[in-house]
Amino acid sequence: PDRVGEWRGADVLYCQNPEHQATYLARDLEDLSTCPDCGGELATMSLIEKQILPADTIVLKKQYTSPLGGRVIVSLVMSGKERASIHRPEHCLTGGGSQIVGSHVIEVPIQHRNDLGVKILDMLNKGRTSDGRTVSYASYYAYWFVGKDRETPSHAARMFWMAADRILFNKSHRWSYISVSGSRQADSDAYEQEIKEFIADLYPQMLRSKS
């Protein structure tokens, strides 16, 4: 959705030129297919994601900003025929100065249904400022998996259901996972309430009508 409550969204696009690999917001571009700086192709996933994920994987990302200046990134990754399209997010979040320092599951109240289980990874990251200084900052990565008539924050549960569907019903359903990421204060859990409120507003808009 373009809006989630008071949050305004914009599609995220990535330059596929190996020498550039810049990131853009679609609302800032006139041509959504060509990088405005180097002329490279633009895509909805980064070059690294495109190289390591199966070709039929679908990746969509949107950046949302609030009137108070907050920012979150929402990602949707949908698998193709291969199971390698979907994996535990923990596998690709570490490295380059980023580390997972904690994880837990929260329950997000959603109207007209049971609470939604969402896993939160508490991250510590390192980056560089424009003048070359190294800085540390805290962030979070919240996610859950979605399959046919099933939702879970557990990778193990998803793998069990996938195996059961194949063995018992000879079915192989496509899975996806949805993530919400943003910054947090390292010494506070106040960000959890923001996650709950944001997902509670986002979730109904992501449902596809069965009619």
C-alpha positions in Angstrom: 0.0 0.0 0.0 1.1 3.6 -0.6 0.0 4.6 2.9 -0.1 2.8 6.2 -1.9 5.0 8.7 0.1 8.2 8.8 3.1 6.6 7.1 3.7 7.4 3.4 5.3 4.8 1.2 7.6 4.7 -1.8 8.9 1.8 -3.8 12.6 1.0 -3.5 14.6 0.4 -6.7 18.2 -0.8 -7.1 20.7 0.0 -9.8 22.0 -3.3 -11.3 25.3 -1.8 -12.5 28.0 -3.7 -10.5 30.1 -0.5 -10.4 27.3 1.6 -9.0 24.6 -0.3 -7.2 22.8 2.8 -5.9 19.4 2.8 -4.2 16.5 5.1 -5.2 12.9 5.8 -4.3 10.5 5.5 -7.2 8.8 8.8 -6.3 12.0 10.6 -6.9 12.5 9.2 -10.5 10.9 10.1 -13.8 12.0 6.8 -15.5 11.6 3.8 -13.3 13.6 1.4 -15.5 16.9 3.3 -15.9 19.3 4.6 -13.3 19.4 8.4 -13.5 23.2 8.5 -12.6 24.8 5.7 -14.6 22.1 4.6 -17.1 22.1 1.0 -15.6 19.0 -1.1 -15.3 16.7 -0.6 -12.2 15.1 -3.5 -10.4 13.1 -4.2 -7.3 15.9 -6.3 -5.7 19.6 -5.5 -5.2 22.2 -7.0 -7.5 23.4 -9.3 -4.8 19.9 -10.6 -4.2 19.4 -11.1 -7.9 22.6 -13.1 -8.1 21.9 -15.4 -5.2 18.2 -16.0 -5.3 16.4 -18.3 -7.9 15.3 -16.4 -11.0 11.6 -16.8 -10.3 11.8 -15.2 -6.8 9.7 -12.0 -6.4 11.1 -9.3 -4.1 9.3 -6.0 -3.5 10.3 -3.3 -1.0 8.8 -0.1 0.1 10.2 2.7 2.4 7.7 4.4 4.7 8.2 7.7 6.4 6.1 9.2 9.2 5.2 12.9 9.7 7.6 12.9 12.7 10.5 11.7 10.5 10.5 8.0 11.3 11.4 5.5 8.6 10.8 1.8 8.1 11.4 -0.6 5.2 8.8 -3.2 4.3 9.9 -6.2 2.2 8.0 -9.0 0.6 9.9 -12.0 -0.7 7.9 -14.7 -2.5 9.4 -18.0 -3.4 9.4 -19.6 -6.8 9.6 -23.3 -7.5 12.8 -23.7 -5.5 12.9 -23.7 -1.7 16.1 -21.7 -1.8 14.0 -18.5 -2.5 12.9 -18.4 1.2 15.4 -18.9 4.1 15.9 -17.8 7.6 16.6 -14.0 7.5 19.3 -14.5 10.1 21.5 -16.1 7.4 21.9 -12.9 5.4 21.7 -10.2 8.0 25.1 -10.7 9.7 28.4 -9.6 8.2 29.8 -6.3 7.2 29.8 -5.1 10.8 26.2 -6.2 11.6 25.3 -8.6 14.3 22.2 -10.1 15.9 22.3 -9.4 19.7 18.8 -10.7 20.6 15.6 -12.2 19.3 12.1 -12.7 20.5 8.6 -13.2 19.3 5.8 -10.6 19.9 2.0 -11.0 19.4 0.5 -8.3 17.2 -3.3 -7.7 17.8 -5.1 -7.7 14.4 -8.8 -6.9 14.1 -11.2 -9.8 13.4 -8.6 -12.6 13.8 -6.2 -14.1 16.3 -3.0 -12.2 17.2 -0.2 -12.4 14.6 3.1 -13.9 15.7 6.1 -11.8 14.6 9.8 -12.5 15.3 12.0 -9.6 16.1 15.8 -9.6 15.7 17.7 -6.9 17.6 20.6 -5.7 15.5 23.8 -3.8 16.2 25.4 -2.3 13.1 28.5 -0.4 12.0 28.6 2.2 9.3 30.7 5.1 8.0 29.8 8.8 7.9 30.5 11.0 4.9 33.8 12.1 6.5 35.0 8.5 7.0 34.2 8.0 10.7 32.9 4.6 11.9 29.7 4.8 13.8 27.5 2.2 15.6 23.8 2.2 15.6 21.0 -0.2 16.7 18.2 -1.5 14.5 15.5 -4.2 14.3 14.3 -6.7 11.8 10.8 -8.1 12.3 9.3 -10.8 10.1 6.9 -13.6 9.7 6.3 -16.4 7.1 3.1 -16.7 5.0 2.0 -19.9 3.3 -1.3 -21.3 2.0 -3.7 -20.8 5.0 -0.8 -20.6 7.4 1.3 -17.9 9.1 4.2 -18.3 11.5 7.2 -16.5 12.8 9.0 -19.9 13.1 11.3 -21.2 10.4 11.1 -24.7 11.9 7.3 -24.7 11.7 7.4 -23.6 8.1 9.8 -26.4 7.2 7.6 -28.9 9.0 4.5 -27.8 7.1 6.3 -27.8 3.8 7.4 -31.4 4.4 4.0 -32.5 5.6 2.3 -31.0 2.5 4.7 -32.9 0.2 4.5 -36.2 2.1 0.8 -36.3 3.0 -0.8 -34.4 0.2 1.8 -34.3 -2.6 1.5 -30.5 -2.7 4.3 -27.9 -2.8 2.8 -24.5 -1.9 4.6 -21.2 -2.5 5.7 -19.4 0.7 6.7 -15.8 1.3 7.9 -13.8 4.1 7.2 -10.2 5.1 9.6 -8.1 7.0 9.6 -4.7 8.7 12.9 -3.1 9.6 13.9 0.2 11.1 16.0 1.9 13.8 15.7 1.6 17.6 17.2 2.9 20.8 19.6 0.3 22.1 18.5 0.8 25.7 14.7 0.8 25.1 12.0 -1.5 24.0 9.7 1.3 23.0 10.1 0.4 19.3 8.0 -2.8 19.8 4.9 -0.7 20.2 5.7 1.1 16.9 6.1 -2.3 15.2 2.8 -3.5 16.6 0.9 -0.4 15.5 2.5 -0.3 12.1 1.9 -4.0 11.3 -1.7 -3.8 12.6 -2.4 -1.1 10.0 -0.3 -2.8 7.3 -1.7 -6.3 7.6 -5.3 -5.7 6.4 -4.1 -3.8 3.3 -1.9 -6.7 2.2 -4.8 -9.3 2.2 -6.1 -10.4 -1.2 -9.8 -10.7 -1.6 -11.1 -14.2 -2.2 -14.0 -13.0 -4.2 
